[in-house]
């Protein structure tokens, strides 16, 4: 190593030291912001796109849109989703796949969002409820379809027997004179 290279390396080291000290000095004079959590829960702003825990989307009637296709289970890199499905027979005789259990392990989820992206019916989403601290790992395993499963459509009523045809000799009864007079009066009142 020559004397020139020696002094160049000392100059470069001194330059990098000054650069680092400038960043440190800048942070030294920057005002500090301290969140007073949990006292400030009321005014705490959590961004909408924050991914905290997976949840089903239920409508007002308590139905979810999951069709138990399993695409979220297949695309999960950590196998945090486990779907149990069953076959049910519809009133018209066709068979349909129904969701039995949707198990989600929050402890091994990487919050990548692949399950939400590939869902064909948009049945799941990430909530931004970040308070998920528990004392045991077993409490991190959740069943997402916690509401009882409702039938898609009510069972068809038994077919009523057709009424016996009326004899052709009977004439329809003519309306009474009092009934025809009362109808216009009702219309006037309305």
PLY file of the C-alpha trace (Angstrom):
ply
format ascii 1.0
element vertex 190
property float x
property float y
property float z
element edge 189
property int vertex1
property int vertex2
end_header
0.00 0.00 0.00
1.40 3.35 -1.00
1.30 6.51 1.07
-1.21 8.04 -1.36
-3.64 5.10 -0.97
-3.22 5.28 2.80
-4.27 8.93 2.98
-7.12 8.38 0.49
-8.53 5.58 2.68
-8.22 7.78 5.80
-10.06 10.59 3.96
-12.83 8.20 2.80
-13.24 6.85 6.36
-13.44 10.38 7.76
-15.99 11.34 5.07
-18.25 8.34 5.91
-17.92 9.18 9.63
-19.12 12.74 8.97
-22.00 11.45 6.83
-23.16 9.15 9.65
-22.81 11.90 12.24
-24.98 14.18 10.05
-27.81 11.62 10.08
-27.44 11.18 13.86
-27.34 14.97 14.41
-30.48 15.43 12.32
-32.36 12.87 14.44
-31.03 14.55 17.59
-32.90 17.80 16.83
-36.05 16.22 15.33
-39.04 16.48 17.71
-40.03 13.13 19.16
-43.55 11.73 18.83
-44.64 9.29 21.51
-47.91 7.37 21.20
-49.60 7.02 24.57
-51.02 3.58 23.87
-53.44 2.24 25.22
-54.67 5.55 26.65
-55.18 7.03 23.15
-57.31 4.21 21.67
-60.16 6.62 20.87
-58.08 8.83 18.56
-55.68 6.14 17.33
-55.72 6.01 13.52
-55.19 2.58 11.95
-54.89 2.68 8.13
-57.58 0.83 6.18
-55.05 -1.33 4.34
-53.44 -2.58 7.57
-53.69 -6.39 7.70
-54.36 -7.67 11.19
-56.57 -10.75 11.15
-58.63 -12.61 8.59
-62.43 -12.49 8.84
-65.54 -13.53 6.90
-67.77 -10.92 5.35
-71.33 -11.48 6.56
-74.35 -9.69 5.08
-77.29 -8.30 7.09
-79.08 -11.66 7.04
-76.10 -13.56 8.47
-74.99 -15.21 5.21
-71.40 -15.41 4.02
-70.33 -15.85 0.41
-67.82 -18.68 0.90
-68.46 -21.54 -1.52
-65.75 -23.81 -0.01
-63.75 -23.89 -3.25
-60.45 -24.14 -1.35
-58.49 -21.63 -3.44
-57.49 -19.67 -0.32
-56.28 -22.87 1.33
-54.21 -23.86 -1.73
-52.62 -20.41 -2.14
-51.64 -19.91 1.51
-47.83 -20.28 1.70
-47.86 -21.37 5.37
-50.99 -23.54 5.30
-52.64 -21.35 7.93
-56.09 -21.99 6.44
-57.83 -25.34 6.76
-61.24 -25.88 5.14
-63.61 -28.73 5.94
-66.51 -29.13 3.52
-69.48 -31.43 3.13
-71.80 -32.37 0.31
-75.48 -31.58 0.72
-78.38 -32.51 -1.47
-80.56 -29.65 -2.63
-84.37 -29.93 -2.85
-84.14 -30.27 -6.64
-81.93 -33.36 -6.29
-78.58 -31.74 -7.17
-75.59 -31.99 -4.87
-73.73 -28.92 -3.63
-70.56 -28.40 -1.66
-71.10 -26.53 1.63
-68.59 -25.10 4.09
-68.42 -27.02 7.35
-65.45 -25.42 9.14
-63.06 -22.64 8.13
-60.08 -22.78 10.50
-57.53 -19.94 10.48
-54.24 -20.02 12.42
-53.29 -16.42 13.15
-50.02 -17.52 14.78
-48.49 -18.79 11.54
-50.03 -16.24 9.14
-47.60 -13.97 7.28
-50.41 -11.53 6.30
-49.43 -11.76 2.65
-53.02 -11.35 1.46
-52.91 -14.09 -1.19
-56.02 -15.73 0.26
-58.02 -12.51 -0.07
-56.78 -11.86 -3.61
-57.67 -15.30 -5.00
-61.11 -15.62 -3.37
-63.56 -15.77 -6.30
-66.54 -14.57 -4.23
-64.78 -11.95 -2.05
-65.90 -13.82 1.06
-62.88 -12.97 3.26
-60.94 -9.83 4.13
-58.33 -8.60 6.54
-59.61 -6.49 9.41
-57.43 -3.82 10.97
-58.03 -4.97 14.55
-54.41 -5.28 15.62
-54.97 -6.19 19.28
-54.52 -9.97 19.07
-52.22 -10.64 22.03
-52.97 -13.90 23.87
-51.14 -16.05 26.40
-51.36 -19.38 24.58
-50.93 -20.34 20.93
-54.15 -22.36 20.95
-56.16 -19.14 21.22
-54.67 -17.94 17.91
-56.45 -20.74 16.03
-59.90 -19.42 15.11
-62.94 -20.75 13.31
-64.09 -17.99 10.97
-67.56 -19.32 10.17
-68.74 -18.82 13.71
-72.36 -18.03 12.82
-74.58 -21.10 12.36
-74.98 -22.10 8.74
-78.31 -21.14 7.23
-80.06 -22.97 4.44
-79.82 -21.30 1.04
-83.53 -21.54 0.37
-86.45 -22.80 2.36
-87.55 -26.33 1.62
-90.29 -26.40 -1.00
-93.81 -26.78 0.35
-95.57 -30.01 -0.56
-97.58 -29.63 -3.73
-101.23 -28.89 -2.96
-103.83 -31.01 -4.64
-105.75 -29.08 -7.28
-109.23 -28.05 -6.21
-112.12 -29.92 -7.71
-113.57 -28.09 -10.72
-116.86 -26.27 -10.15
-119.91 -27.63 -11.89
-120.72 -25.73 -15.07
-124.42 -25.30 -14.15
-123.72 -22.81 -11.37
-123.69 -19.12 -12.29
-121.37 -16.76 -10.47
-123.18 -14.83 -7.79
-123.95 -11.23 -8.67
-122.61 -8.63 -6.25
-125.10 -7.18 -3.87
-126.33 -3.66 -4.54
-124.98 -2.45 -1.20
-121.43 -3.55 -2.08
-121.35 -1.59 -5.33
-122.50 1.56 -3.59
-119.87 1.28 -0.86
-116.88 1.04 -3.21
-117.15 4.60 -4.63
-117.51 6.00 -1.12
-114.29 4.27 -0.06
-112.48 5.70 -3.09
-113.69 9.20 -2.21
-112.35 8.88 1.32
-108.90 7.85 0.09
0 1
1 2
2 3
3 4
4 5
5 6
6 7
7 8
8 9
9 10
10 11
11 12
12 13
13 14
14 15
15 16
16 17
17 18
18 19
19 20
20 21
21 22
22 23
23 24
24 25
25 26
26 27
27 28
28 29
29 30
30 31
31 32
32 33
33 34
34 35
35 36
36 37
37 38
38 39
39 40
40 41
41 42
42 43
43 44
44 45
45 46
46 47
47 48
48 49
49 50
50 51
51 52
52 53
53 54
54 55
55 56
56 57
57 58
58 59
59 60
60 61
61 62
62 63
63 64
64 65
65 66
66 67
67 68
68 69
69 70
70 71
71 72
72 73
73 74
74 75
75 76
76 77
77 78
78 79
79 80
80 81
81 82
82 83
83 84
84 85
85 86
86 87
87 88
88 89
89 90
90 91
91 92
92 93
93 94
94 95
95 96
96 97
97 98
98 99
99 100
100 101
101 102
102 103
103 104
104 105
105 106
106 107
107 108
108 109
109 110
110 111
111 112
112 113
113 114
114 115
115 116
116 117
117 118
118 119
119 120
120 121
121 122
122 123
123 124
124 125
125 126
126 127
127 128
128 129
129 130
130 131
131 132
132 133
133 134
134 135
135 136
136 137
137 138
138 139
139 140
140 141
141 142
142 143
143 144
144 145
145 146
146 147
147 148
148 149
149 150
150 151
151 152
152 153
153 154
154 155
155 156
156 157
157 158
158 159
159 160
160 161
161 162
162 163
163 164
164 165
165 166
166 167
167 168
168 169
169 170
170 171
171 172
172 173
173 174
174 175
175 176
176 177
177 178
178 179
179 180
180 181
181 182
182 183
183 184
184 185
185 186
186 187
187 188
188 189
